[in-house]
Amino acid sequence: MEKGGEAGGGRPEYSIIVPTYNERLNVALIVYLIFKHLPDAKFEIIIVDDGSPDGTQDIVKQLQQVYGEDRVLLRARPRKLGLGTAYMHGLKHASGEFVVIMDADLSHHPKYLPSFISNGGVHGWNLMRKLTSRGANVLAQTLLRPGASDLTGSFRLYKRSVLEDVISSCVSKGYVFQMEMIVRATRKGYHIEEVPITFVDRVFGISKLGGSEIVGYLKGLVYLLLTT
């Protein structure tokens, strides 16, 4: 990742979109770590909160008092409307030339933002979670041939113009959205590079991945197979 000059002042070069739902215990730490690991970059953090009942938005407002409302933007929505639409909502408010999307649960550590380093892996997942992720990727690789090894991860950096183009073609909203983004980017001829990271399971809170998301993923896989 390129550095964008001195932090603060002027238009940000990077817009970091972080969707949240019940992340009161994580959001302050993720924001702190982003600022810690990007001390010289021009960036903004866009928190897209889907009406969290646990007080996540109250914490974000306190963070705005510390870091400034121009650096930490709260762009809330009234209820859970899907991960894909959360990125679309955040993109509408993004000012940077490049857009980063990442989870708020610390599974994507901000230390990788300056440069996605090597020696990646998965820490903290049980066997079923690993098999689910591996199975989802293998199935998609076999049927869709997307040109990328990890279709389910949500720690990505896009050039803004590319993200706007690809996201406008997407129809999914949930877990399958990440896969659809990669597949459509490949079909449109965009260049994709992968850099390994270490994925760590969340420490606080509860995972939002459930049976309904898995079923939605399979339906989305069939849809993309038939339409792309």
Phi, psi and omega in degrees: 000133180281148175276149186249031179086198183289144181289151176079151177076134179078176181289134180291147177273330182238133172249120182256110182265123182234101175289141179224149169206113183057055179242034181303324183279347184248332193295322180294321181291319181294321178293315178301316183291327176297314178295324180295318187268355175234059187292336186247002185266149172270112183212163172229148177250122180252109179270117177255098184259131182265061175062042182302127178279356185268003179093017179304317182295326177296321178294318180297320179296325175292323178294326177296326178291331181277312188259344181103142181289344177276345180257327177241108183256131175257116179237081189280157174234158188289337184198176179290122184235007178106146184295318181300315180290336176295318177294319178298319180295316179295323181297327179298333183255005184277141180248345187283158175286333177240146183236128175253134172244137181203159179279158180266356189270010179073009173290336174251101185283131180299346179297340180277350183298314181300321176199120180293106188275170184277185179065056180277177180168189179234122178245137172093355178275143173280174186299319182296320180295320179295317180295323178298312180295314181297317180297319179298318181289317180297316181298315180292322179299318183293317186272325190252338182047064187279348180083017177215147186277329183244111182259347187259347181291150182237030175247097189218157174235126180240148163289136188306315182298324178292314180299318180297321180291312184290317186293334179290342181267348186280145180242342182280163184234331187261219185303326183290345182304319182297319178294316182298323179300313181293316181298314182290325177297319178296315181296330180277354176087016179282149180278132181237130173238145180243136177235125183290143173227171172261116180270124181246132180295153183302148177265315181249149175087183185240138179297142179270358181278114180228189182300322181294324178291323179294316177298318178298323178297315181295320177296318179295324178299315179295319180299313181293325179298324184273340188243351182242000000 
